Amino acid sequence: MTEESAQERWRRLYDAARVRPGEFATMSGIPLAPVYGTDDVEYPGVYPYTRGVHASMYRTKLWTMRMFAGFGTATDTNERFQEIIRSGGTGLSTAFDMPTLLGLDSDDAMAIGEVGRCGVAIDTLADVRDLFAGIDLANITTSMTINSPAAVMLAMFVAQAEESGVDRALLGGTLQNDILKEYQAQKEFVFPPRQSMRLVRDTLTFTAAEMPKWNSISVSGYHIREAGSTAAEELAFTLANGFAYVELAAQGGLSVDEVAPRLSFFFNAHIDFFEEIAKYRAARRIWAKWMKDHYGARDERSWQLRFHTQTAGVSLTAQQPEINIARTAIEALAGVLGGTQSLHTNSMDEALALPSEKAARIALRTQQIIAHETNVTNVADPLGGSWFVEALTDEMEREAEALFADISKMGEGSMLEGCVRGIEENWFQGRIADSAYELERSFNSGDRIVVGVNGFLEGNDDDELATLRITNEDERKQLARLEQVRHDRDDKQVHQALDRLRQEAQDPDINLMPALIDAAKTYATVGEMMSTLADVFGRYVEVPSL
């Protein structure tokens, strides 16, 4: 029997897909094929998925337009969520304030002045109820950008959903829960690395058993790139962390085919247009090869890297902020041409403040223009076959594989151990810092021009852009809300739930998610649950390299 070619397999998959109705043609009426290429090239939907994870790509379904939102109180953010849904957003992504990200309550002395400033303040189950009031969690996916307290926030989310009548098995969405990149780049950690990885393992195994529609980790290169890495380092460190989580899940008794399809990825869309597209194409190819050849995955879904993209916050400028709309549009187009599954577009004012409602709407409309006016969704991987793009994709893969070899060597063959040791020895942090330094030097020398910053300065003195203001009144509201919850709850139940959590944390073989959910239901606070775990795990203080 003749082996099926890549083109034949693509055709069979495409014919079976539910393609959107309508004519696929240029504005002038020229018919467009779903993909272009010769018999001997790779095709979308076919291993190693360089050209896309689905045979029909956006002809079947557009990417999820997932807008990031979070500020002030939960009620404030709920209003923004409702506006996003009314404006055509198809997924919610929650930004949390700094105290919540660090596992602190709003009335903690360390939280003063930061409550609700860079995201929404969440202290108890009552806040989660307010956050999702009037939103059908069974039919809209929810992403939560939180890491060290990720297990705590997932517990509160599950408790709130079930309180509102939605079974946990129906919940769809993503928990970022990528603690490795916190130590490498973002620095919002609480516990030591190995103890934090225990919580990640517990969420992996819990969601695998209880929440079939939930992605328990979004392996995030975004923050690695925002910290100053190169595109190749973002690619390599992100996928290495993904390999580490696959190995971690195996320690929890999950096979590669049980965990890999439930991992999603989160990449940056920076301003170097073709480099970003090549990065996404290389990421799919590398992941497919490693899952199949190194980890022995047999389920094709395990080979398929699915990813969310966010345009580069670090590329936005406070000078001439309106031109950030152009930067964001270019970066978003790179994400789409690279085959992203969901996309967030930054708002023009984010270098100055949290997005205003108007700026967030413009950012969403940017995606909608790409989706409905440009016709780029008609053809899968339209840049495939370009000598430049193909060569750049190959170079991205080569550079990433060289970095994998270094990480594997540190871990004596284990990517999990290599990633943890690389953090403990400041290897990742040093690489990112060096790359950030070289990039900054290129700006300072004028070798790289940033419009409005070190070139084309006319317009920098224009009138100030109206921005969103988070007032001290929002903090006072949140503190009053927390005080009321503490007054109304049953303290005996809270103490019993926290005592159970403390005891079970001492046994590494016990999954902590059930205890965390029970504690959430008693209205134990984020800070109380995190402090209880810290009593057992300890707290981590990074030792800087000299």
NUKOL-508121 format. One record per residue (C-alpha): residue number from 1; chain; x, y, z. Coordinates in pm, 1 decimal. Each point is the difference from the previous one (the first is absolute). Layout:
% NUKOL-508121
n	chain	c1	c2	c3
NUM	A	X	Y	Z
...
END
This chain:
% NUKOL-508121
n	chain	c1	c2	c3
1	A	0.0	0.0	0.0
2	A	141.7	341.2	-98.3
3	A	72.6	225.8	296.7
4	A	-221.0	306.9	14.4
5	A	188.0	317.4	-92.9
6	A	-15.1	317.7	210.0
7	A	-209.0	166.1	-268.2
8	A	-243.7	-292.3	-17.1
9	A	-33.9	-8.9	378.1
10	A	-58.5	375.3	7.1
11	A	-270.3	-32.3	-267.2
12	A	-178.2	-274.7	195.0
13	A	7.5	206.4	321.1
14	A	-109.2	315.3	-178.5
15	A	-293.1	-172.8	-170.3
16	A	-116.3	-124.2	340.6
17	A	20.5	344.8	160.1
18	A	-300.5	224.5	56.9
19	A	102.2	289.5	-218.0
20	A	-178.8	332.0	52.3
21	A	-255.7	82.0	-270.6
22	A	85.8	269.3	-251.0
23	A	228.4	74.9	-290.2
24	A	375.0	-15.5	61.4
25	A	135.5	252.2	-246.6
26	A	186.2	328.7	-20.4
27	A	-190.8	327.3	11.0
28	A	23.1	4.0	-380.4
29	A	-154.5	-344.7	-28.7
30	A	305.8	-218.6	-58.4
31	A	-74.9	-345.7	149.2
32	A	241.4	-112.9	270.7
33	A	107.9	-355.5	77.9
34	A	-0.8	-96.4	369.9
35	A	377.2	-57.5	-8.9
36	A	281.2	28.1	-252.3
37	A	296.3	-232.3	-54.2
38	A	143.5	-281.8	-208.6
39	A	-31.9	-373.5	59.0
40	A	324.7	-23.2	198.0
41	A	-52.1	276.7	259.2
42	A	-157.5	4.5	345.3
43	A	-371.4	69.6	37.8
44	A	-211.5	142.1	283.8
45	A	-168.2	-254.2	223.9
46	A	269.6	-255.5	-82.7
47	A	305.5	-91.3	211.6
48	A	221.9	188.1	86.0
49	A	-258.9	281.3	-20.3
50	A	243.3	273.4	-102.3
51	A	-276.4	152.4	-209.9
52	A	-279.1	-26.9	259.1
53	A	-168.7	-247.9	230.2
54	A	-323.7	-17.2	-202.6
55	A	-37.5	-90.4	-366.1
56	A	-257.1	272.4	-61.2
57	A	140.7	253.1	249.7
58	A	-211.7	318.8	7.0
59	A	-234.2	-120.0	-274.2
60	A	-168.1	-206.7	267.7
61	A	32.0	226.2	302.9
62	A	158.2	336.0	67.2
63	A	234.5	37.4	293.2
64	A	-150.0	80.7	339.1
65	A	8.3	375.5	56.5
66	A	95.3	-14.5	364.8
67	A	29.3	345.2	154.1
68	A	197.0	42.9	321.8
69	A	-180.4	198.0	269.4
70	A	25.0	65.6	368.6
71	A	6.0	307.8	221.6
72	A	-136.3	133.0	326.2
73	A	-262.2	-214.4	167.1
74	A	-158.7	-316.4	-137.3
75	A	-315.4	198.0	-76.6
76	A	200.9	250.0	-207.6
77	A	160.2	-280.2	-202.1
78	A	-331.4	-178.2	-47.9
79	A	-131.5	312.8	-171.4
80	A	299.2	-5.4	-236.9
81	A	-56.6	-372.2	-66.3
82	A	-359.8	71.9	-92.9
83	A	113.9	276.5	-238.3
84	A	251.6	-234.1	-165.4
85	A	-271.8	-260.7	-56.6
86	A	-237.1	260.7	-142.2
87	A	276.1	123.0	-234.7
88	A	52.0	-348.1	-143.8
89	A	271.4	-143.2	222.9
90	A	-19.6	-378.5	7.0
91	A	212.2	-76.6	305.0
92	A	89.6	165.4	328.7
93	A	349.3	37.6	141.0
94	A	40.7	118.9	356.6
95	A	279.9	225.0	121.7
96	A	56.0	-1.3	375.9
97	A	153.4	276.7	210.1
98	A	347.2	-34.4	148.7
99	A	-110.1	-98.1	353.0
100	A	-212.0	-284.3	-141.7
101	A	283.7	-115.0	-228.7
102	A	228.1	-16.4	304.2
103	A	-257.0	-179.7	216.2
104	A	-68.2	297.8	227.3
105	A	-333.6	122.3	132.2
106	A	-103.9	357.2	-76.6
107	A	36.8	96.5	367.4
108	A	355.8	-131.1	22.4
109	A	251.0	275.0	82.7
110	A	193.3	-89.6	-317.6
111	A	-311.4	61.4	-212.3
112	A	-56.7	363.4	91.4
113	A	-20.3	217.5	-309.6
114	A	-4.1	-295.8	-241.0
115	A	-354.7	-129.5	44.3
116	A	-178.7	-10.1	-335.6
117	A	273.9	198.6	-173.7
118	A	135.5	-241.1	-262.4
119	A	-290.6	-244.3	1.0
120	A	-300.9	-109.1	197.8
121	A	23.8	-56.4	375.7
122	A	-115.8	-346.4	109.2
123	A	-1.7	-94.3	367.5
124	A	-279.7	-254.4	46.5
125	A	-269.4	-201.3	-171.3
126	A	-226.9	304.7	33.1
127	A	224.3	192.0	-240.8
128	A	1.5	-284.1	-252.7
129	A	-380.1	-3.8	13.5
130	A	-7.5	373.5	-77.7
131	A	260.6	-41.1	-274.5
132	A	-209.2	-244.9	-202.8
133	A	-349.7	119.6	88.9
134	A	-235.6	-36.2	-295.0
135	A	255.5	-190.5	-210.9
136	A	-83.9	-351.6	-118.8
137	A	314.4	-191.8	95.4
138	A	-127.6	-311.4	-173.9
139	A	6.8	175.2	-338.4
140	A	284.3	252.1	9.8
141	A	361.6	-92.0	53.4
142	A	195.2	171.7	273.9
143	A	374.0	50.6	25.7
144	A	164.8	96.0	327.3
145	A	348.6	149.2	-5.8
146	A	127.4	-109.2	338.5
147	A	283.4	-225.2	103.6
148	A	123.4	-42.6	356.7
149	A	-357.1	10.6	146.0
150	A	-139.7	-176.7	-310.9
151	A	-124.4	-303.4	193.4
152	A	-174.8	228.9	249.3
153	A	-167.8	201.9	-276.6
154	A	-107.2	-315.9	-184.1
155	A	-154.6	-124.7	324.9
156	A	-196.8	323.0	38.5
157	A	-109.8	-9.8	-365.2
158	A	-126.9	-358.4	32.8
159	A	-177.4	81.2	326.8
160	A	-170.2	304.4	-151.9
161	A	-107.2	-186.1	-315.6
162	A	-153.7	-283.1	199.8
163	A	-169.4	249.8	230.6
164	A	-163.8	151.1	-310.8
165	A	-107.8	-341.8	-128.6
166	A	275.1	-72.4	-255.4
167	A	167.8	-337.3	40.1
168	A	380.1	10.6	-0.2
169	A	3.1	-244.1	-291.6
170	A	-165.2	265.5	-220.1
171	A	253.5	275.4	69.9
172	A	216.7	96.0	-295.5
173	A	303.4	221.8	12.6
174	A	361.7	26.6	97.6
175	A	197.4	51.2	318.6
176	A	340.0	151.1	-72.9
177	A	160.4	-188.4	290.0
178	A	347.6	20.1	-158.4
179	A	218.0	37.4	306.3
180	A	332.5	-71.9	-172.9
181	A	-11.2	320.8	-200.6
182	A	-68.2	195.2	319.1
183	A	343.3	-87.1	131.7
184	A	153.0	48.8	-344.0
185	A	-154.9	333.8	-89.7
186	A	-303.8	145.5	178.1
187	A	98.7	-51.9	366.7
188	A	-348.9	-40.5	148.8
189	A	86.5	-305.9	206.4
190	A	-74.3	-92.6	361.9
191	A	125.6	-351.3	71.8
192	A	331.4	-165.3	-97.1
193	A	3.1	-147.4	-354.0
194	A	-33.5	-366.1	90.6
195	A	-287.5	61.5	241.9
196	A	-176.2	218.1	-257.6
197	A	29.3	-279.5	-254.4
198	A	-190.8	-225.7	240.8
199	A	-298.5	236.6	-28.9
200	A	27.0	0.7	-378.9
201	A	0.3	-380.9	3.6
202	A	-309.2	-1.8	222.0
203	A	-192.6	227.7	-237.7
204	A	108.8	-213.6	-297.1
205	A	-124.6	-323.6	150.4
206	A	-316.8	156.3	146.1
207	A	-113.4	160.0	-325.1
208	A	84.2	-315.1	-195.7
209	A	-238.4	-193.0	224.2
210	A	-269.7	259.9	66.4
211	A	5.1	272.6	-269.7
212	A	32.2	-146.6	-351.0
213	A	-51.1	334.8	-178.5
214	A	257.9	188.2	202.9
215	A	359.8	80.1	-98.0
216	A	190.7	-21.7	325.4
217	A	316.3	178.9	-116.6
218	A	63.4	273.4	-252.8
219	A	373.2	-26.0	-52.3
220	A	95.6	361.9	-38.6
221	A	282.3	140.9	-204.3
222	A	-166.3	339.6	-0.6
223	A	156.5	116.6	323.8
224	A	338.4	-144.5	-93.0
225	A	-1.8	220.0	-309.7
226	A	-131.9	301.7	190.6
227	A	296.1	-39.6	238.6
228	A	236.7	45.2	-293.5
229	A	74.6	-341.1	-152.3
230	A	57.8	-53.3	-368.9
231	A	-267.4	-169.1	-210.1
232	A	203.0	-322.6	-5.9
233	A	39.8	5.4	380.0
234	A	-373.4	60.0	43.7
235	A	-65.2	-296.9	-228.1
236	A	252.0	-232.7	165.5
237	A	-67.1	84.9	363.2
238	A	-376.8	-23.1	-49.7
239	A	12.5	-341.6	-165.5
240	A	258.4	-125.3	251.4
241	A	-241.6	95.8	277.8
242	A	-271.6	-187.5	-188.5
243	A	219.0	-310.7	-13.4
244	A	63.2	41.1	373.8
245	A	-373.7	3.1	74.8
246	A	-47.4	-317.0	-206.6
247	A	265.8	-168.6	215.6
248	A	-158.6	143.7	316.2
249	A	-337.8	-144.7	-98.4
250	A	163.4	-338.5	-49.1
251	A	113.5	17.4	363.0
252	A	-367.7	47.9	88.5
253	A	-95.9	-313.7	-191.3
254	A	-119.6	163.9	-322.3
255	A	119.2	-126.7	-336.0
256	A	122.8	242.9	-263.6
257	A	-322.1	-51.3	-196.2
258	A	-207.7	86.6	306.8
259	A	175.3	330.9	63.3
260	A	143.6	135.6	-327.4
261	A	-336.0	68.7	-171.1
262	A	-101.7	202.8	306.0
263	A	299.6	232.8	-14.0
264	A	-32.5	330.7	-179.1
265	A	270.5	253.0	-75.0
266	A	20.2	377.1	17.1
267	A	237.3	191.5	-226.1
268	A	91.9	361.4	-49.9
269	A	-66.1	173.7	-331.5
270	A	284.1	248.7	-24.2
271	A	64.8	259.8	-265.6
272	A	246.1	-194.7	-222.5
273	A	-273.2	-128.1	-229.7
274	A	164.9	-291.7	-181.7
275	A	202.8	-115.9	300.7
276	A	-319.5	-41.9	199.1
277	A	-171.0	-200.6	-274.3
278	A	304.8	-226.3	-30.9
279	A	2.3	-45.7	379.4
280	A	-357.1	-130.5	5.0
281	A	62.9	-236.1	-292.8
282	A	316.1	-136.0	161.9
283	A	-179.6	-44.4	334.5
284	A	-259.4	-232.3	-153.3
285	A	262.0	-205.8	-179.7
286	A	226.5	-36.6	303.6
287	A	-284.0	-93.2	235.3
288	A	-133.1	-264.0	-239.1
289	A	341.9	-161.3	-43.5
290	A	80.9	-4.4	370.5
291	A	-339.9	-135.5	103.2
292	A	15.3	-276.8	-257.9
293	A	366.7	-92.4	-1.6
294	A	126.6	88.7	348.1
295	A	-305.7	-52.9	220.0
296	A	-169.7	-273.3	-203.5
297	A	-340.3	164.6	-38.7
298	A	-235.0	-193.9	-226.7
299	A	-307.1	222.8	10.8
300	A	26.0	253.3	-281.9
301	A	-152.2	263.8	227.3
302	A	313.8	-28.5	213.3
303	A	209.2	102.8	-299.9
304	A	-208.8	309.7	-72.2
305	A	122.8	316.3	170.0
306	A	-289.0	239.4	55.3
307	A	80.1	351.3	109.2
308	A	-134.9	337.4	105.5
309	A	172.2	317.4	-113.8
310	A	16.2	344.0	157.9
311	A	150.5	297.9	-171.5
312	A	317.0	134.0	163.1
313	A	-68.5	229.0	291.2
314	A	368.6	87.6	12.7
315	A	-19.7	139.2	-354.1
316	A	-255.9	263.3	100.0
317	A	118.6	354.4	64.3
318	A	-122.8	273.9	229.9
319	A	105.3	248.2	-268.2
320	A	-257.9	51.1	-276.6
321	A	-217.3	-280.8	142.9
322	A	-247.0	7.2	-291.3
323	A	262.5	-156.2	-227.5
324	A	-5.2	-305.1	226.2
325	A	-316.6	-91.0	-193.2
326	A	218.8	-53.8	-307.5
327	A	257.5	-203.4	193.4
328	A	-271.8	-220.3	144.4
329	A	-161.7	-56.3	-340.4
330	A	330.9	-114.1	-152.2
331	A	73.2	-230.0	292.6
332	A	-352.5	-144.2	-3.7
333	A	28.1	-71.5	-372.3
334	A	323.2	-191.0	66.0
335	A	-184.4	-214.1	255.3
336	A	-277.8	-76.6	-246.6
337	A	235.5	-76.7	-289.3
338	A	190.4	-221.1	243.7
339	A	-315.7	-200.3	73.8
340	A	-96.5	96.6	355.3
341	A	-307.5	-155.3	164.4
342	A	-86.9	305.5	207.5
343	A	117.8	357.6	11.8
344	A	9.3	298.1	232.2
345	A	76.4	342.0	-141.6
346	A	149.1	259.7	234.0
347	A	-158.4	341.1	29.9
348	A	172.8	319.5	-108.8
349	A	10.7	142.9	352.9
350	A	155.1	-294.7	185.6
351	A	341.5	166.8	28.5
352	A	-177.1	263.7	210.0
353	A	-272.4	-179.5	194.4
354	A	-246.1	-285.1	-7.0
355	A	-202.7	14.2	-324.0
356	A	-292.7	237.1	-22.1
357	A	-324.3	-142.8	-134.1
358	A	44.2	184.2	-329.6
359	A	360.1	-117.0	-44.3
360	A	-96.0	-361.2	76.2
361	A	-279.4	17.9	-258.3
362	A	241.0	129.6	-265.3
363	A	235.0	-288.1	81.5
364	A	-282.2	-249.6	-48.6
365	A	-110.7	170.8	-321.5
366	A	357.6	-43.5	-128.0
367	A	-44.9	-377.6	21.4
368	A	-339.4	21.9	-165.3
369	A	143.7	197.1	-293.2
370	A	265.0	-268.1	-49.5
371	A	-262.7	-272.6	23.5
372	A	-270.6	148.3	-220.2
373	A	156.7	255.8	-234.5
374	A	349.4	-114.6	-100.3
375	A	-87.5	-348.5	-136.0
376	A	311.5	-146.3	164.2
377	A	-219.5	-269.0	157.2
378	A	-77.6	-156.3	-339.5
379	A	330.2	-183.9	-43.1
380	A	194.2	-207.7	253.4
381	A	363.9	102.5	51.9
382	A	1.8	246.0	-291.5
383	A	373.5	68.4	47.9
384	A	93.3	-368.3	-13.7
385	A	248.0	-66.4	-277.7
386	A	157.9	342.6	22.1
387	A	375.4	-55.3	-16.0
388	A	46.3	260.5	271.1
389	A	-267.0	-130.4	236.9
390	A	102.6	-364.3	-43.8
391	A	368.9	80.9	62.0
392	A	-86.7	208.3	305.9
393	A	-220.3	-281.6	132.9
394	A	287.7	-246.7	-36.4
395	A	238.7	238.5	176.3
396	A	-242.6	44.2	288.9
397	A	-16.3	-377.5	39.1
398	A	379.7	-31.5	-11.6
399	A	54.6	263.0	269.8
400	A	-266.6	-150.9	223.2
401	A	146.8	-349.4	-26.4
402	A	339.8	135.9	105.6
403	A	-157.0	149.2	313.4
404	A	-186.8	-325.5	71.1
405	A	334.3	-180.6	0.3
406	A	130.6	236.9	270.9
407	A	-311.1	-47.2	214.6
408	A	4.4	-377.6	-39.1
409	A	365.5	-7.0	100.3
410	A	-78.3	193.9	320.7
411	A	-272.1	-253.4	78.3
412	A	211.3	-304.1	-89.8
413	A	-248.8	-95.5	-269.5
414	A	-314.6	130.9	173.2
415	A	-156.0	319.7	-129.4
416	A	-193.9	30.7	328.5
417	A	313.2	-15.8	210.4
418	A	184.5	219.7	-250.3
419	A	-262.0	273.5	23.8
420	A	-2.2	-7.1	381.3
421	A	379.9	-4.4	27.1
422	A	24.7	272.6	-262.5
423	A	-217.2	216.6	226.2
424	A	188.5	-91.0	317.0
425	A	332.0	78.8	-171.6
426	A	-131.3	322.7	-161.8
427	A	76.9	-128.0	-350.5
428	A	-333.0	105.0	-150.6
429	A	-0.4	331.7	180.2
430	A	352.5	75.6	-120.4
431	A	-77.8	-79.4	-363.3
432	A	-307.4	221.7	0.4
433	A	181.5	285.0	176.1
434	A	285.2	-9.8	-252.7
435	A	-242.1	10.5	-293.7
436	A	-196.0	286.0	157.1
437	A	322.2	195.0	49.0
438	A	105.7	-43.9	-363.0
439	A	-343.8	109.2	-124.2
440	A	5.2	311.2	219.1
441	A	348.1	86.7	-125.7
442	A	-130.1	-10.3	-357.7
443	A	-271.8	250.9	90.4
444	A	236.7	229.8	185.5
445	A	251.3	-2.5	-284.7
446	A	-266.2	75.8	-258.5
447	A	67.5	-323.3	-190.5
448	A	-368.5	-79.7	51.7
449	A	-252.7	278.1	-49.4
450	A	-316.0	10.6	207.7
451	A	-236.3	257.2	-144.0
452	A	-70.3	273.0	251.5
453	A	273.8	-115.2	238.5
454	A	334.6	40.4	-176.0
455	A	-123.4	119.6	-336.0
456	A	-288.2	189.7	-163.2
457	A	-76.4	191.6	316.8
458	A	-244.2	250.3	-150.0
459	A	-330.5	-39.5	180.6
460	A	144.1	-97.4	337.6
461	A	-137.6	321.0	150.1
462	A	-358.5	-58.3	-109.6
463	A	-279.8	14.3	253.7
464	A	0.4	-275.8	260.2
465	A	-209.8	-307.5	-77.7
466	A	-296.6	-58.3	230.6
467	A	75.6	-314.9	201.0
468	A	-177.0	-220.9	251.0
469	A	55.6	110.4	359.3
470	A	-10.7	-245.1	289.5
471	A	-76.8	199.7	312.3
472	A	54.3	-60.9	368.8
473	A	-377.4	-38.3	22.1
474	A	29.2	-335.4	-179.8
475	A	244.5	-118.3	264.8
476	A	-229.4	116.3	279.3
477	A	-290.4	-190.0	-158.8
478	A	206.0	-317.3	-21.5
479	A	116.2	26.4	360.7
480	A	-358.5	54.5	115.9
481	A	-114.3	-301.1	-204.0
482	A	270.3	-218.9	154.7
483	A	-81.4	120.2	351.8
484	A	-366.8	-85.0	-53.1
485	A	80.3	-349.2	-126.2
486	A	224.7	-65.0	299.8
487	A	-280.7	117.4	229.6
488	A	-268.2	-216.0	-161.9
489	A	185.2	-329.5	-47.3
490	A	20.3	-287.2	247.9
491	A	352.6	26.0	143.2
492	A	-13.9	-350.7	143.8
493	A	-60.1	-144.9	-346.2
494	A	282.2	212.5	-141.0
495	A	248.2	-119.7	262.4
496	A	-99.7	-361.7	-50.2
497	A	44.5	29.5	-376.2
498	A	340.8	166.0	36.8
499	A	113.0	-261.9	252.7
500	A	-91.6	-272.1	-248.7
501	A	193.3	181.9	-273.3
502	A	307.0	31.5	225.1
503	A	-5.0	-370.2	91.3
504	A	-47.1	-120.0	-356.2
505	A	274.1	229.7	-130.9
506	A	247.1	-197.0	212.7
507	A	-69.9	-315.3	-202.4
508	A	130.9	41.5	-357.8
509	A	-216.8	-287.8	-118.7
510	A	-328.4	178.2	80.1
511	A	-160.2	219.1	-267.5
512	A	-73.4	335.6	162.3
513	A	-276.5	113.6	-235.8
514	A	-292.5	-151.7	197.8
515	A	125.3	164.2	321.3
516	A	42.5	333.0	-178.3
517	A	-353.2	-15.3	-143.8
518	A	-144.0	-76.1	343.0
519	A	196.1	290.3	149.7
520	A	-126.5	232.6	-273.6
521	A	-357.7	-96.5	80.9
522	A	50.0	113.4	362.5
523	A	111.7	342.0	-132.3
524	A	358.9	-49.3	105.2
525	A	202.2	273.9	-166.5
526	A	272.1	-30.8	-262.6
527	A	252.0	123.7	256.3
528	A	-112.2	-246.2	265.6
529	A	27.6	-298.2	-234.1
530	A	339.0	111.1	-134.7
531	A	136.4	66.2	349.2
532	A	-119.1	-342.4	113.3
533	A	191.8	-161.3	-286.5
534	A	304.5	217.6	74.7
535	A	3.8	-138.6	354.3
536	A	82.0	-335.4	-161.7
537	A	179.1	94.1	-321.8
538	A	195.0	305.7	113.5
539	A	43.0	321.1	-200.3
540	A	249.7	54.4	-280.1
541	A	251.3	283.7	-17.1
542	A	197.3	18.3	-322.7
543	A	377.1	29.4	35.1
544	A	122.3	233.9	-274.3
545	A	296.7	-99.1	-211.3
546	A	299.3	232.9	6.9
END
